[in-house]
Amino acid sequence: MAYWLTRDGVPALLSQLGFSHDEFTHQQLDDLPNTLTTRYIRDVLVAAAVLPPRDDRLEALPRWADALLAQAPLPQRKVLTPFTHWYLLHRIRRTHRHRPLRACTQHQMRSRLRRALELLDWLDEHGIPLGELTQPELETWLEEGPEKRREVRAFITWARGRGLAGELVVPRAPVAAPSVFSTDEDQAEHLQRCLGDDALPLDVRTAGALALLFGLQYTRLLELTVHDVIEDDTVVALHLGGHRLPLPPEVAQLVRALRDQRQKRWQLDQTASTTPWLFPGQEPARALGATYLYLKLRRHGIAPLASRNSARLALATDLPASVLADFTGTSISNSTRWTRYAKRDWLDYIASRAQDRP
């Protein structure tokens, strides 16, 4: 904290904020550029109970949306402003009233608004009013672009329900089957490196081992705190999605070492953070970004997606969907899809072996 106060620009920022005021609000920081310095001082003020806690990822969405819409023509803004604030943001706030907004949900909301803008731009180019858009024309636009254009479905559903568009239908995008896997030999080699190579960073070893063994999503790992590491006389476990995931001894040793390391760091960073993340980012109050962890694993020779897919498929081969969901802390629908993939691959394997018989 003392070091941070000496950095260039920090004293001027503190003077600009005017701490002599009787009340201080998040809005005063929102009016400033979103920099590392402003984010850090917000975290300090929240940790000191000067400001109330809030979900910064959620609160940033309206400002982002308004800035994007400000660049659109006025007729488009008149349509998309209520769609954004009364539909997209309203649904997100209602769903995340008691839990923080995930990065994937944030990206999805942004994509839905961008796709709506793209469709309205296309309609303007072709001189087609939204209310006169036909199903064949909509399908033409969908087929001319990438698969993500199907995310315009939210806008079409909203516009149709308010009489702004006809009886249009956007099919749901199919869930793509996993296609990237590691061989058993690569899985074993990467796991051995995570368990025994002290030259690898501890967070890489821990995240890699958990993904290679259990196929855990990296976004799930990054939600863990030091308090989610449960240790008793017989076992070390992770509190994951409301369930306990027991860890093998060598993995437990990694997780325990990472917990102790992060606990010490958090004790130094409590001035700016109320959450002791197991995988903290550069800013103490925020967890490491999923993209950064993904790239860090790749940089150290671990294929994140292939390794996770192979581990998940191996578990789905032996476990029913309900047990897989509890075991990995994922949804039952996701686990059901993986058991289908495993069953399909197993039947294909049996059929190929039968054909090879003399």
Buried (B, 14 or more C-beta within 10 A) or exposed (E): EEEBEEEEEBEEBEEEBEEEEEEBEBEBBBEBEBEEBBBBBBBBBBBEEEBEEEBBBBEBBBEBBEEBBEEBEEEBBEBBBEBBBEBBBEEBBEEBEEEEBBBEBBEBBBBBBBBBBBBBEBBBEEEBEBEEBEEEBBBEBBEEBEEEBBBBBBBBBBBBEEEBBBEBEBEEEEEEEBEEBBEEEBBEBBBEBBBEEEEBEBBBBBBBBBBBBBBBBBBBBBBBBBEBBBEEEEEBBBBBBEEBBEBEEEBBBBBBEBBEBBBEBBEEBEBBBBBBBBBBBEBBBBBBBBEBBBEBBEEBEBBBBBBBBBBBBBBBBEBEBEEBBBBBBBEEEBBBBBBEBBEEBEEEEEEEEEEEEE
